């Protein structure tokens, strides 16, 4: 066993549906603008943009079911997304082999300090201040692909206090899951424990303390988060 000069931080984990064992998280990649209607609502052109990615911190993932309203923002948005959890990785992974690396899928939220992200965009600065804050990635349990397969179509819906706010379909993704894995593996070495947040459909909007966010992805499951 190595010795450390300070207490070593623990490995961030996600629960796994139907198991007592946990999924350990190494890196968190997030794609931007992966549904045409959301690209348009954010001022982009869905026909001309190659994919782009940003990262959150592994310990931003949180399965407690509570999202503490973060400091330094008055415009925090929900983005409902499907999370892809990898059991293996590599470089230059071909599209037709990409799904072999997937352990499972989860319902998650890419919570965003939209005001701070907007300032960063205007100043051509990085996005971390808007995206990678504490508990910014509420996430349900990982559901093994061994049980549900690899969902590539099906309803993606977020209800806020019982009213549908975001509605889309996995089939509307501009960059499909195998393409995202292949693309990332050309730029980074992917590995077991990496997760990919696969983008949000249109309808992103601000949350308030007390809001109940109910995410549902057909073929994966549901996850409920309360803003506190
Ligand atoms: Mn997002």
Boltz pocket constraint, residues with backbone or C-beta under 6 A from the ligand:
constraints:
  - pocket:
      binder: B
      contacts: [[A, 30], [A, 31], [A, 32], [A, 79], [A, 81], [A, 110], [A, 199], [A, 200]]
      max_distance: 6.0
